[in-house]
Amino acid sequence: MDRTTYQQWWQLHLRVARGESLGPDEQASYDVGCRELEREEQLLETTEAKESREQLAALEAEHAALETQRQQLDAEIAELESRLRDQTRQYLGVEG
């Protein structure tokens, strides 16, 4: 709905909200505006949901990559710790 149409609809909406009666043409225009705003709202919600799903998919992919990296680093740490002498392990608090 363009700005001018919305402003016209809004004036009708204010009258309805105050309990005023609308003429037949005004009522028809008001009803069309209500349907248009509802359609726009549904479209916006659909778009937001799609964007949220896309963002979630991207975050899940990033999480998977970070989890793989964490596992690789854990393996490297374990390998390095296995090479430590007993005395160094005790000093670092590494269990053998």
ABEGO torsion letter per residue (X at the ends): XBAAAAAAAAAAAAAAAAGBBBBAAAAAAAAAAAAAAAAAAAAAAAAAAAAAAAAAAAAAAAAAAAAAAAAAAAAAAAAAAAABBAAAAAAAGBBX
